[in-house]
Amino acid sequence: MKYNNFNLDDFVQDEYFQKWVLHSDSMTDNFWDNWLVRNPDKKDVVEEAKEMVRLLASDEDRLAKEDFDSMWQHIVEQRSKSSSYVSHESKKTKFGPRAILRIAAVFVGLMALSIAVYQYGSFTSDKNLSLPTGPQITLELQDGTIKTINETRSGAISTSEGDKVVNQQYNVLVYDDGDKGDGDGETLEYNQLTVPYGKKFELILSDGSHIFLNSGSKLRYPVTFLKDQARDVFLDGEAYFSVSKDETRPFTVVTDDMNTQVYGTEFNVSSYKNEKNTFTVLVEGSVGVYHSNNVQGSKPIAIVPGQRAVYENGAIDVEKANIDKYIGWKQGKLVFVDDRFELILKELERNFNVRFENRYEALNDMEFTGTFAYGEPLEKILRICREHTPFAYTRNGDTITITNN
């Protein structure tokens, strides 16, 4: 493959690489993630190239000044267009003088960083310093053992007694199908996967159902489903489900407020305990939703593709939904459509593993619309938001404080 011999400059000028960095989607993410798995020696040069492409994409044009929501949406759209370096007339990307100056600045910065790292290493090599690590994905096994998941590795995960539980294939856990989950045991054994802020992960259950877990989520599920018994999993957070069809055993996603029951379909469930914002969005097939404490045995409320069931103030309401908005996270995008600023900050906290302290309360109820790729820096997203309604912010470590201008 041509990319195997690419250097830093080749990656920066490649239009498919630029598309991944600036306008990623599930296809480009899948291609480059798999390519990096096969070419781990290219990880450092790819990271440098990504930073350079983002730098070249920043501040190319002055933001337009129009009126309120329409103005801000225009800014987002124009910014996306001006950030694209794919030429319609040529396969080669061309950069202007300002871009060339920024390239030079990046090279100087990288050289200075290399020298600094070398010098730092020469002073600390005898001190056995350990670098701080971010939050890690963990898997709690049925025997209580807690395993830390490294997304760059593959192999079997076993209990403390050495019994194999699941295969890890980089960012996916794959449970043995056991004839599609028809286990012969009498007792269900559960695992719990915890995905911290700033990360995402996938798993394939023993019945073949594929689940994508969003940042800040926990899922408790059986290692193997049993014959003639319902398939129940327990969610705190957000996940996208592609459920294997089984007419005899319904699949139920259990949350604190609202349960979602299906036989085989694709849907998204969001139920973060600290946000009081539980909903199910149906992509295809059919599902039924009902109160978690359904003591009266009420029938599930059916929803159809393109609808969203929302639990609020003790009641379940069904409404038409913009599917792209609710599954954008799975496709590598942050999609906001008339979202309150307070909820946007929650989304940013999860995706960037930061904490916001908003001292400008009037912002909370203001609504914003825009789409951002996950590769875009948090500071750039905040800068775009400030063009809608001016505010100031300061950052101290992982805490960002927002104040009135």
Buried (B, 14 or more C-beta within 10 A) or exposed (E): EEBEEBEBEBBBBBBEBBBBBBBBEEEBBEEBEEBBBEBEEBEEBBEBBBBBBBBBBBBBEEBEEEEEBEBBBBBBEBBBEBBBBBEEEEEEBEBEEEBEEBBEEBBEEBEEEEEEEEEEEEEEEEEEEEEEEEBBBBBBBBEEBEBEBEBEEEEEBBBEEEEEBBBBBBBBBBBBBBEEBBBEEEEBEEBBBBBBBBBBBBBBBBBBBBBBBBBBBBBBBBBBBBEEBEBBBBBBBBBBBBBBEBEEBBBBBBBBBBBBBBBBBBBBBBBBEEBEBBBBBBBEBBBBBBBEEEEEEEEBBEBEBEBBBBBEEEEBEBEEBBBEBBBBBBBBBBBBBEBBBBBBBBBBBBBBBBEBEBEBEEBEEBBBBBBBBBBBBBEBBBBBBBBBBEBEBEEEEEEBBBEEE
